[in-house]
Amino acid sequence: MTSVTAGPSLRPLSRLWGLGDTLLESHRSSGRLSGIPRSVQDSLGALRDMSLKSQDSSSAPSDMPLKAHNLLGALGDMPLKAHNLLGALGDMPLKAHNSSGVLGDMPLKAHNLLGALGDMPLRSHDSSGALGDMPPRSQDFLGALRDMPPRSQDGLGARRPGGMLRAVFPTKRPRRLRRTPAVRALVRETTLAPGDLILPLFFHEVLDEARPISTMPGVAQLPVSAAADQARLAKQHGIGGVILFGLPKAKDPTGAAAYDPEGPVPRAVKAMKDAVPELLVITDVCVDEYTDHGHCGILKADARGEMDVDNDATLEVLARAAVVHAQAGADVVAPSDMMDGRVGALRRALDAESLTHTAILSYAVKYASSFYGPFREAADCAPKFGDRAGYQMDPGNAREALREAALDEEEGADMLMVKPALTYLDILAKVREASPLPLGAYNVSGEYAMIKAASERGMIDERRAVLELLTSIRRAGADFILTYHALDASRWLG
């Protein structure tokens, strides 16, 4: 064994490199430092049985490199599991270290030292000064342990008897839980059921029969007289509810038909609730279907002389429409306009009319998306000029989505929605994490049309694609999904 003498002029590891060959067996068998001579323990600066006062008074050698000081500070803050891992590494054969690829370039004596450190009290780690000359790669590895998730620390520290790391394959075989449909169903993390789906319906005031929508195969504008049958169909399929959109006989600049008690939506609500009282009926609250210019509010010239939606004037129209829908029997009103303050305006108006039981589903996060194209044919609401980027959200913004959701929650929203769904799954997940409110997502018309077009051309299996798409929306955090696939999906789900 290399002789050592106490004295501050010698670097810490120069006193230790000779320990490994002589003391290795003693260290491995005991897992302690008790078999190491007192002079060597003194050189470590970390007597295992030293009193707390003595430990506190010990200090790292003044000639230790700054990087080593920093490393020792890291060890002091290291979680207990990481300390334990150091002990485990010390007991691993050198071959195992090399095969792991993380400590392969560390000297054997440093490996042995790690084993000693693993069993040393925390203060001893701080004061030992024993890692000053460890190769940089080894130091980096030790520093990384501090930031490892506990699960990773546990995994690295797991050992078989004899000191070898525990094997994963072939003992661990995740495919066992994928073998049969029954097993897969048992362990499925995200489920999809008809009750998770909301069916959008378009009621036209002047139609006598259904009018198919060319851009949305399988979807049609419906006469109000079909409302009761649609309610019974929804109940038969077990879907979670319906959301209604209206197309009036006549339009004007202010969208006054939106709050007409004899308009298509109030009449359809009454018919559906009469036919199936227990059916959940939601109404979309906006004026784009009712204005002759196609924008979601009342227009007003701004300071530059350009026409823009007057936010505050529009709130009054929206509030009046929500009250009419609720009085007709709607369970939930859903403002989709993206005006500032509209949730609070609706809540105050509903409460003033003793409609406190009517819930508000806010289109809290609605992006200015190109995927609304087919809907604008269905609802006859394409803007006659400009676009809706001045009030709907910029597709590049994520933090703004959280702000919008938080504001609507504060104003009294009972539920929140993200629209569109498929291209904003990341936003859906962020809102889910930020808010405890029930959260919906709108699988919009463009997303629906893409699936239909691809399946008609034989490019994809429609059934599998639809169920996968809807499951992905649920997995991202949606409690319920507004989707034109609702009836088909409910049949496929059984």
C-alpha positions as CSV (number, residue, x, y, z in Angstrom):
1,M,0.0,0.0,0.0
2,T,1.3,3.5,-0.8
3,S,2.2,5.2,2.5
4,V,0.4,8.4,3.4
5,T,1.0,10.9,6.1
6,A,-1.3,13.6,7.3
7,G,-0.5,17.1,6.1
8,P,-2.4,19.8,4.2
9,S,0.2,20.1,1.5
10,L,-0.7,16.8,-0.2
11,R,-3.7,16.7,-2.6
12,P,-6.6,14.5,-1.4
13,L,-6.6,11.9,-4.1
14,S,-2.8,11.5,-4.0
15,R,-3.4,10.1,-0.5
16,L,-6.1,7.7,-1.7
17,W,-5.0,6.2,-5.0
18,G,-3.0,3.5,-3.2
19,L,-5.9,2.4,-1.0
20,G,-7.9,0.3,-3.5
21,D,-5.7,-2.8,-4.0
22,T,-5.1,-3.3,-0.2
23,L,-8.5,-2.3,1.2
24,L,-10.9,-3.3,-1.6
25,E,-11.9,-6.6,0.0
26,S,-12.3,-5.0,3.4
27,H,-14.5,-2.2,2.0
28,R,-16.7,-4.5,-0.2
29,S,-17.4,-7.0,2.6
30,S,-18.3,-4.3,5.2
31,G,-19.7,-1.5,3.1
32,R,-18.1,0.8,5.7
33,L,-14.8,2.7,6.3
34,S,-14.2,1.0,9.6
35,G,-11.4,-1.3,8.2
36,I,-9.4,1.7,6.9
37,P,-6.4,2.8,9.1
38,R,-7.0,5.9,11.2
39,S,-4.3,7.8,9.2
40,V,-6.2,7.2,6.0
41,Q,-9.5,8.2,7.6
42,D,-7.8,11.4,8.7
43,S,-6.7,12.1,5.1
44,L,-10.2,11.7,4.0
45,G,-11.3,14.3,6.5
46,A,-14.4,12.1,7.2
47,L,-14.3,9.8,10.1
48,R,-17.5,7.7,10.1
49,D,-17.8,7.7,13.9
50,M,-16.7,11.3,14.2
51,S,-19.0,13.5,16.4
52,L,-21.2,16.0,14.7
53,K,-19.1,18.8,16.2
54,S,-16.0,17.3,14.7
55,Q,-17.6,16.9,11.3
56,D,-18.8,20.5,11.3
57,S,-15.3,21.7,12.1
58,S,-13.7,19.7,9.3
59,S,-13.1,21.4,6.0
60,A,-12.0,20.5,2.5
61,P,-8.2,21.0,1.8
62,S,-7.5,24.5,0.7
63,D,-5.6,23.3,-2.4
64,M,-8.6,21.5,-3.9
65,P,-9.5,22.7,-7.4
66,L,-12.5,24.9,-7.7
67,K,-14.3,22.3,-9.8
68,A,-13.8,19.7,-7.0
69,H,-15.2,22.1,-4.5
70,N,-18.3,22.6,-6.7
71,L,-18.7,18.9,-7.1
72,L,-18.5,18.3,-3.3
73,G,-21.2,21.0,-2.9
74,A,-23.3,19.1,-5.4
75,L,-22.9,15.9,-3.4
76,G,-24.0,17.7,-0.3
77,D,-27.3,18.6,-2.0
78,M,-27.8,15.2,-3.7
79,P,-31.0,13.3,-2.8
80,L,-30.6,10.3,-0.5
81,K,-31.3,8.0,-3.4
82,A,-28.4,9.4,-5.3
83,H,-26.1,8.9,-2.2
84,N,-27.3,5.4,-2.1
85,L,-26.5,5.0,-5.8
86,L,-23.0,6.0,-5.1
87,G,-22.7,3.2,-2.6
88,A,-24.1,0.8,-5.2
89,L,-21.6,1.9,-7.8
90,G,-18.8,1.3,-5.4
91,D,-19.8,-2.3,-5.0
92,M,-20.1,-2.9,-8.8
93,P,-17.3,-4.9,-10.5
94,L,-15.1,-2.9,-12.7
95,K,-16.4,-4.8,-15.7
96,A,-20.0,-3.7,-14.9
97,H,-18.8,-0.1,-14.7
98,N,-17.2,-0.3,-18.1
99,S,-20.3,-1.9,-19.6
100,S,-22.5,0.8,-18.3
101,G,-20.7,3.4,-20.3
102,V,-20.9,6.0,-17.6
103,L,-17.9,5.4,-15.4
104,G,-15.7,3.5,-17.8
105,D,-12.9,6.0,-17.7
106,M,-12.8,6.3,-13.9
107,P,-9.7,4.8,-12.2
108,L,-10.3,1.6,-10.2
109,K,-9.3,3.3,-7.0
110,A,-11.8,6.1,-7.7
111,H,-14.5,3.3,-8.1
112,N,-13.5,2.0,-4.7
113,L,-13.7,5.5,-3.3
114,L,-17.2,5.9,-4.6
115,G,-18.2,2.8,-2.6
116,A,-16.8,4.5,0.5
117,L,-18.6,7.7,-0.2
118,G,-21.9,5.9,-0.6
119,D,-21.8,4.8,3.0
120,M,-20.4,8.0,4.5
121,P,-22.6,10.5,6.4
122,L,-23.7,13.6,4.5
123,R,-21.3,15.9,6.3
124,S,-18.5,13.6,5.5
125,H,-19.3,13.9,1.8
126,D,-19.2,17.6,2.1
127,S,-15.9,17.7,4.0
128,S,-13.9,14.8,2.5
129,G,-12.4,16.7,-0.5
130,A,-11.8,13.3,-1.9
131,L,-13.0,13.7,-5.4
132,G,-10.9,16.7,-6.5
133,D,-8.8,14.9,-9.1
134,M,-11.5,12.6,-10.5
135,P,-11.6,12.7,-14.3
136,P,-14.1,15.4,-15.7
137,R,-16.4,12.7,-17.2
138,S,-16.8,11.1,-13.8
139,Q,-17.4,14.4,-12.2
140,D,-20.1,15.2,-14.8
141,F,-21.8,11.9,-14.2
142,L,-21.9,12.5,-10.4
143,G,-23.3,16.0,-10.9
144,A,-25.9,14.7,-13.3
145,L,-27.2,12.3,-10.6
146,R,-28.4,15.3,-8.5
147,D,-30.9,16.3,-11.2
148,M,-32.1,12.8,-12.1
149,P,-35.8,12.0,-11.4
150,P,-36.1,9.6,-8.5
151,R,-37.3,6.8,-10.7
152,S,-34.1,7.0,-12.8
153,Q,-32.0,7.0,-9.6
154,D,-33.8,4.0,-8.4
155,G,-33.3,2.2,-11.7
156,L,-29.5,2.9,-11.8
157,G,-29.2,1.9,-8.1
158,A,-31.1,-1.4,-8.5
159,R,-28.7,-4.4,-8.2
160,R,-28.9,-8.1,-8.4
161,P,-27.2,-10.1,-5.5
162,G,-23.5,-9.8,-6.0
163,G,-23.5,-6.2,-7.1
164,M,-24.6,-6.5,-10.8
165,L,-27.2,-4.1,-12.2
166,R,-30.7,-5.8,-12.4
167,A,-31.5,-7.1,-15.9
168,V,-34.5,-5.6,-17.8
169,F,-34.9,-7.8,-20.9
170,P,-35.8,-10.6,-21.0
171,T,-37.4,-10.4,-17.6
172,K,-39.4,-7.3,-18.5
173,R,-41.7,-7.8,-21.5
174,P,-44.2,-5.0,-22.0
175,R,-45.8,-7.0,-24.9
176,R,-47.4,-9.3,-22.4
177,L,-50.0,-6.6,-21.8
178,R,-50.8,-6.3,-25.5
179,R,-51.4,-10.0,-26.3
180,T,-55.2,-10.0,-26.4
181,P,-58.1,-7.6,-26.7
182,A,-59.2,-8.4,-23.2
183,V,-55.8,-7.6,-21.7
184,R,-55.5,-4.4,-23.8
185,A,-58.9,-3.2,-22.6
186,L,-58.1,-4.0,-19.0
187,V,-54.9,-1.8,-18.9
188,R,-56.0,0.9,-21.4
189,E,-55.2,4.3,-19.9
190,T,-57.5,6.4,-22.1
191,T,-61.0,5.3,-22.9
192,L,-63.6,6.6,-25.4
193,A,-67.3,6.1,-25.1
194,P,-70.4,7.5,-26.9
195,G,-71.2,9.6,-23.8
196,D,-68.0,11.5,-24.3
197,L,-69.3,12.9,-27.7
198,I,-71.4,16.0,-28.5
199,L,-73.1,16.1,-31.9
200,P,-73.3,19.5,-33.7
201,L,-76.5,20.2,-35.6
202,F,-77.5,23.0,-38.0
203,F,-81.1,24.1,-38.0
204,H,-82.3,26.3,-40.9
205,E,-85.4,28.4,-40.3
206,V,-86.8,28.1,-43.9
207,L,-86.0,24.5,-44.9
208,D,-88.6,21.8,-45.2
209,E,-86.2,19.0,-45.7
210,A,-82.5,18.3,-45.0
211,R,-80.0,20.0,-47.3
212,P,-76.7,18.1,-47.6
213,I,-73.5,20.1,-47.0
214,S,-71.2,19.4,-50.0
215,T,-67.9,19.9,-48.0
216,M,-69.0,17.7,-45.1
217,P,-70.3,14.3,-46.4
218,G,-72.9,12.9,-44.0
219,V,-73.8,16.3,-42.5
220,A,-76.8,18.5,-43.5
221,Q,-78.7,21.6,-42.7
222,L,-81.9,20.5,-41.1
223,P,-85.4,21.9,-40.9
224,V,-86.6,22.7,-37.3
225,S,-89.3,20.1,-37.8
226,A,-86.5,17.4,-37.6
227,A,-85.3,18.5,-34.1
228,A,-87.4,15.9,-32.2
229,D,-86.2,13.1,-34.4
230,Q,-82.6,14.2,-33.9
231,A,-83.1,14.2,-30.2
232,R,-84.4,10.6,-30.2
233,L,-81.5,9.6,-32.5
234,A,-79.0,11.1,-30.1
235,K,-80.5,9.2,-27.2
236,Q,-80.6,6.0,-29.2
237,H,-76.9,6.2,-29.8
238,G,-76.1,7.1,-26.2
239,I,-74.1,10.2,-27.1
240,G,-73.4,12.8,-24.5
241,G,-75.5,15.7,-26.0
242,V,-76.0,18.0,-28.9
243,I,-74.9,21.6,-29.7
244,L,-77.2,23.7,-31.9
245,F,-76.4,26.3,-34.6
246,G,-79.1,28.4,-36.3
247,L,-79.6,29.8,-39.8
248,P,-82.2,32.5,-39.8
249,K,-84.7,33.6,-42.5
250,A,-83.1,37.0,-42.7
251,K,-79.9,38.7,-41.6
252,D,-79.0,42.2,-40.7
253,P,-75.9,44.2,-39.6
254,T,-76.5,43.6,-35.9
255,G,-77.5,40.0,-35.9
256,A,-80.8,40.7,-34.2
257,A,-82.3,37.4,-35.2
258,A,-79.9,35.7,-32.8
259,Y,-82.1,36.7,-29.9
260,D,-85.5,36.1,-31.6
261,P,-87.6,33.7,-29.4
262,E,-89.1,32.3,-32.5
263,G,-85.7,31.8,-34.2
264,P,-84.5,28.4,-35.4
265,V,-82.4,27.6,-32.2
266,P,-85.0,28.4,-29.6
267,R,-87.6,26.5,-31.5
268,A,-85.3,23.5,-32.0
269,V,-84.4,23.5,-28.3
270,K,-88.0,23.3,-27.2
271,A,-88.8,20.5,-29.7
272,M,-85.8,18.5,-28.5
273,K,-86.5,18.9,-24.8
274,D,-90.1,18.0,-25.3
275,A,-89.1,14.8,-27.2
276,V,-86.2,13.8,-24.9
277,P,-86.2,15.9,-21.7
278,E,-83.1,14.2,-20.4
279,L,-81.0,15.0,-23.5
280,L,-78.2,17.5,-22.8
281,V,-78.8,20.5,-25.2
282,I,-76.1,23.1,-25.7
283,T,-76.6,26.2,-27.9
284,D,-73.9,28.1,-29.7
285,V,-74.0,31.8,-28.8
286,C,-72.6,33.9,-31.6
287,V,-73.9,36.3,-34.3
288,D,-71.9,35.4,-37.3
289,E,-74.7,33.2,-38.7
290,Y,-77.1,36.1,-38.2
291,T,-75.1,39.2,-39.5
292,D,-75.2,40.1,-43.1
293,H,-71.4,40.7,-43.1
294,G,-70.5,37.4,-41.5
295,H,-68.4,38.7,-38.6
296,C,-69.0,37.7,-35.0
297,G,-70.2,41.1,-33.7
298,I,-71.5,44.5,-34.5
299,L,-69.2,46.5,-36.7
300,K,-67.9,50.0,-36.1
301,A,-65.3,52.2,-37.7
302,D,-62.1,52.4,-35.7
303,A,-59.7,55.4,-35.3
304,R,-58.2,54.7,-38.7
305,G,-61.6,54.6,-40.4
306,E,-61.5,50.8,-40.9
307,M,-64.4,48.6,-39.9
308,D,-63.8,46.4,-36.8
309,V,-66.0,44.5,-34.4
310,D,-67.2,46.6,-31.5
311,N,-66.4,44.4,-28.6
312,D,-68.6,46.0,-25.9
313,A,-71.6,46.6,-28.1
314,T,-71.5,43.0,-29.2
315,L,-71.7,41.8,-25.5
316,E,-75.3,43.0,-25.2
317,V,-76.4,41.0,-28.3
318,L,-74.7,37.9,-27.0
319,A,-76.3,38.2,-23.6
320,R,-79.7,38.6,-25.0
321,A,-79.3,35.6,-27.2
322,A,-78.1,33.5,-24.2
323,V,-81.1,34.4,-22.2
324,V,-83.5,33.5,-25.0
325,H,-81.8,30.1,-25.5
326,A,-81.9,29.4,-21.7
327,Q,-85.6,30.4,-21.5
328,A,-86.3,27.9,-24.3
329,G,-84.8,25.1,-22.2
330,A,-81.1,25.0,-23.2
331,D,-79.0,23.3,-20.5
332,V,-75.8,25.0,-21.5
333,V,-75.0,28.1,-23.5
334,A,-71.7,28.3,-25.3
335,P,-70.3,31.7,-26.4
336,S,-68.0,31.2,-29.4
337,D,-67.4,34.9,-30.4
338,M,-64.1,35.5,-28.6
339,M,-65.2,38.9,-27.4
340,D,-63.4,40.1,-24.2
341,G,-65.7,39.9,-21.2
342,R,-68.4,37.9,-22.8
343,V,-68.6,35.1,-20.1
344,G,-69.1,37.6,-17.4
345,A,-71.7,39.4,-19.5
346,L,-73.7,36.2,-20.1
347,R,-73.5,35.1,-16.4
348,R,-74.8,38.5,-15.2
349,A,-77.7,38.4,-17.8
350,L,-78.7,34.9,-17.0
351,D,-78.6,35.4,-13.3
352,A,-80.7,38.6,-13.6
353,E,-83.4,36.5,-15.3
354,S,-83.2,33.8,-12.5
355,L,-81.5,31.4,-14.9
356,T,-78.8,30.6,-12.4
357,H,-79.1,26.9,-13.3
358,T,-78.0,27.5,-16.9
359,A,-74.3,26.6,-17.3
360,I,-71.8,28.3,-19.6
361,L,-69.4,26.4,-21.8
362,S,-66.9,28.9,-23.0
363,Y,-65.0,28.6,-26.3
364,A,-62.2,29.9,-24.2
365,V,-59.4,29.1,-26.6
366,K,-60.5,29.5,-30.2
367,Y,-57.9,30.0,-32.8
368,A,-58.1,31.8,-36.2
369,S,-57.9,28.5,-38.1
370,S,-58.1,27.5,-41.7
371,F,-59.9,24.3,-40.6
372,Y,-63.2,26.1,-40.2
373,G,-63.8,26.3,-44.0
374,P,-66.5,23.6,-44.4
375,F,-68.4,24.9,-41.3
376,R,-68.8,28.3,-43.0
377,E,-70.7,26.6,-45.7
378,A,-72.8,24.7,-43.2
379,A,-73.6,27.8,-41.1
380,D,-73.5,30.3,-44.0
381,C,-71.3,32.6,-42.1
382,A,-68.2,33.3,-44.1
383,P,-67.0,36.9,-43.6
384,K,-67.8,39.2,-46.5
385,F,-64.6,41.0,-46.0
386,G,-61.4,40.5,-44.0
387,D,-61.0,37.7,-41.6
388,R,-61.4,37.0,-37.9
389,A,-57.8,37.3,-36.8
390,G,-58.6,40.5,-34.9
391,Y,-60.6,38.5,-32.3
392,Q,-59.7,34.9,-32.7
393,M,-56.4,33.7,-31.4
394,D,-53.1,33.6,-33.3
395,P,-52.1,29.9,-34.1
396,G,-48.6,30.6,-32.8
397,N,-49.6,31.5,-29.3
398,A,-49.7,29.1,-26.4
399,R,-49.3,31.2,-23.3
400,E,-52.2,33.4,-24.5
401,A,-54.4,30.3,-24.4
402,L,-53.8,29.9,-20.7
403,R,-54.5,33.5,-20.1
404,E,-57.8,33.3,-22.0
405,A,-58.8,30.2,-20.1
406,A,-58.0,31.7,-16.8
407,L,-60.0,34.9,-17.6
408,D,-63.1,33.0,-18.6
409,E,-62.8,30.8,-15.5
410,E,-62.6,33.9,-13.3
411,E,-65.6,35.4,-15.1
412,G,-67.8,32.4,-14.2
413,A,-67.4,29.8,-17.0
414,D,-68.5,26.4,-15.9
415,M,-66.7,24.6,-18.6
416,L,-63.9,25.4,-21.1
417,M,-63.3,24.5,-24.7
418,V,-60.3,24.4,-27.1
419,K,-61.0,24.8,-30.8
420,P,-59.8,23.3,-33.1
421,A,-58.7,20.0,-31.5
422,L,-56.4,18.0,-33.7
423,T,-53.8,20.7,-34.5
424,Y,-53.9,22.0,-30.9
425,L,-53.5,19.0,-28.8
426,D,-50.6,20.6,-27.1
427,I,-52.8,23.5,-26.1
428,L,-55.5,21.2,-24.9
429,A,-52.9,19.5,-22.6
430,K,-51.7,22.8,-21.3
431,V,-55.2,24.0,-20.5
432,R,-56.0,20.6,-18.9
433,E,-53.1,21.0,-16.6
434,A,-53.8,24.6,-15.7
435,S,-57.6,24.4,-15.0
436,P,-59.7,22.1,-12.9
437,L,-62.9,22.9,-14.9
438,P,-64.4,20.3,-17.3
439,L,-62.7,20.7,-20.6
440,G,-64.0,20.1,-24.1
441,A,-62.4,20.2,-27.5
442,Y,-64.0,20.8,-30.9
443,N,-63.1,18.3,-33.6
444,V,-63.8,20.9,-36.3
445,S,-65.3,20.6,-39.8
446,G,-61.9,20.7,-41.7
447,E,-60.6,17.9,-39.6
448,Y,-63.8,15.9,-40.3
449,A,-63.6,16.6,-44.0
450,M,-60.0,15.4,-44.2
451,I,-60.9,12.1,-42.7
452,K,-63.9,11.7,-45.1
453,A,-61.9,12.7,-48.2
454,A,-59.1,10.3,-47.4
455,S,-61.4,7.4,-46.6
456,E,-63.5,7.9,-49.7
457,R,-60.2,7.6,-51.8
458,G,-59.2,4.4,-49.9
459,M,-56.3,6.1,-48.3
460,I,-57.2,5.2,-44.7
461,D,-59.6,3.1,-42.8
462,E,-62.3,5.6,-41.7
463,R,-63.4,3.7,-38.6
464,R,-59.9,3.2,-37.2
465,A,-58.8,6.7,-38.1
466,V,-61.8,8.3,-36.5
467,L,-61.5,6.3,-33.3
468,E,-57.8,7.0,-33.1
469,L,-58.3,10.7,-33.7
470,L,-61.0,10.9,-31.0
471,T,-58.9,8.9,-28.5
472,S,-56.0,11.2,-29.1
473,I,-58.1,14.2,-28.2
474,R,-59.3,12.5,-25.0
475,R,-55.7,11.5,-24.2
476,A,-54.6,15.1,-24.5
477,G,-57.0,16.0,-21.8
478,A,-60.5,16.5,-23.2
479,D,-63.4,15.4,-21.0
480,F,-65.8,15.6,-24.0
481,I,-65.5,16.2,-27.7
482,L,-67.7,18.1,-30.1
483,T,-67.5,16.1,-33.3
484,Y,-69.4,15.5,-36.5
485,H,-68.3,11.8,-36.2
486,A,-70.4,11.4,-33.1
487,L,-73.1,9.1,-34.5
488,D,-70.7,7.0,-36.5
489,A,-68.3,6.7,-33.6
490,S,-71.1,5.7,-31.2
491,R,-72.1,2.9,-33.5
492,W,-68.5,1.7,-33.8
493,L,-68.0,1.9,-30.1
494,G,-71.1,-0.2,-29.5
